[in-house]
Amino acid sequence: MSMFGDGLDKAVQRAFTRPIPKSAGAQMRYLVRQLKGTRPVAQMLRISQRTVERYVKHQIKKPRPDLAARLEAEVRKRWQPQVRARARQRAATTAGIVIDTRARIGYTAPIGSTDDARLRHLTVALPPQYAARLFDAQEQGATDQQLREIAAEALKEVYFQDSGLRAGQLEEVRFTDVEQVEFDL
């Protein structure tokens, strides 16, 4: 499970203008239209092509729980790509992104400061350039650790240094033991 990647996806999904299809048949028909056939859908979901056809024709209505979860995840991944792209673009150019996290956060600073990492609950609005960096890294397949490092750099600049107004000697922010992280556009 990618905590940061999933958090970014959920933030973008809140921008959807319509809910995803509810029934398994409607979800299967959507995937068949998107992938242009039943064979690619069957391969993606690891089921037979005949099973896909049965869902499309309403011969099967209730999928197994594991198949229902995979089906919903694949539909959610492909749902409203233009709305998703606009939300990412708006966050990366004008609006920025809000991070709400509970984690152990500390920093490296000169001797004499209280730089011990401690559990903090922060809700911070990050500027658009960090939203752009997070989304670009996610698109390029960045790991959760890489996304965490970008978020730590953003927290260093925005929260600890107040965009250059204080704590200019901070060298590095340690962002560990993440209990929860949520993003909002």
N, C-alpha and C positions, 0 to 999 in steps of 0.2 A: 504494500500500500504506500503510495506516495502522498504524504501529508500535504506538502506544499503544492504539488501538481494538481491533486484533487481539489484543494482549496481554491486554486485559480479557476479550475473548470466550473466549480459550483458558483463562483462569483459571476462568471460570464453567463451561466445558465439562468441566473435570476433576471437577465435582460430579455428572456424569451417573451414573445408577445402572445403565443398560444401554447397551451399545454401539449405534451407529447401524447400520441394515441394511447388509450387506456387498454383496450383488449389486445390479446395476443394476435388475433387475426389481423387487426388494423396495423399493429406494429410489424408483423411479417410482410404485409402488403407494402408498407412504406419501404422496408429494406429491399424487397424485390424490385420496386421502382428505382431506388437509389443505385443498386448494384446491377441493374438491368438483367435480371434472371434469377431463377431459383437455385441453380447450381452454386454460384458464388455465395449466396446466403447460407446454403446448407454447409458448405465448407467452412465458412466463418463461424457458424454456430456449432459445428461438429455434430450435425445430425444428418439424416438422409434427405435427399432431394424430394422424395415422396412425402416425407413428413412436412416439409415446407409447403408443398402443394396442398396437403390436407388442411394446414392452418389457413392458407389463402382462401380455400373453398369452404371454410367454416365446418369442416368435418371433425376437426379437433378444436376445442375451445380453451381448455385449461392445461397449460404446460406444467412440467415438473418445476419445482422451485429453483433448481440450478439453471435450467433452460430459461425460465422467466427472468431471472436476474441477468443472464447474458444477453437476452433479447432486449431488455429495457436499456442496458448499458450501451449496446450498439446503436440503438435508436437515438438515445440521448446524445451520443457522440456525434451523430450526423444531423441532428435536428436543427433547423433554421440556421444554416451556415452564414447567410448574409447578416442576420441580426447579430450573430456571434462576432462576426468580423467588424461590424460597426461598433459594437460595445468595446471590443479590444482597441480599436482605433481611437475612439473617444477617450478611453482611459490613458492611452499612450501619448496622446497629443494635448489634451486640454484638462481633463477631469482628474487624472491621477487615480490612485487606488488606496483603500483604507485597509490596514492590517490590524487584526485583533488577535493577540497572542498571549499565552501564558507559558513562560519558559524561564529557564535560568539564563540571565543576561548579565554579563560583566564586561570589563574592558581592560586593555593594557594602557597604562598611563605612567607618568613619572612617579618616583618614590614620594610618599607622603599623601597620596590621595586614597580614597576609599574605593578601590577598584575591584573588590571581591564580588564575584558573581553571586547573585541572589535571585530568588524566584520573583518574577515581576509579571504583572498583568498590564499589558500596554495596548492601547488603541490609538494608532497614529495614522494620520493622513500622509501618504507618500506622494511626492511630486510625479508628474507624468513621465519623466525620464526613467524612473525606477520601475514604473508600470511597464514601460516599453521594454526595459531590460529583462524583467521577469517573463513577459509574454514571449519575447524573442528566444530566450533561453529555453523556455518550455517547448516552443515549436521545434527547436533544434535538438530536442531530446535530452535536455539537461537532467542530471540526477537530482534527487531531493537535496543532497548536500550542496550542490552548486546553487540551487534556488535559495537555500538557507543562507549561503554566503552573500548573495545579492541582497537578501532581506536584511542581513546583519549590517551590511554597508549602508543601506538606506536608513536603518535605525540609528546608526552612528551619526550620519549627517543631520537627520531631521530631529531626532529625539535628544541625543546627547550633546551635539554641537549646535543645535538650533540654527542650522544653515550658516554656520561660520561665526555666530555671535558669541559663542562661549566654548570652553573646553577644546581649544585649538591643539593641545598637545596629545590628544587621544590618538593612539596608534592603531588599535584593533579592537573590535567589539566581538566578544564571545557569546554566541547564541546557541545554547545547548539545552538538553533535557526538555524538549518542546512537548508540552502536555496537550496543547490545542493551538491551532492557527486557523483563522478564517479571513477571507478577503472579501471586500465589497467594492463595487465600482461607484 
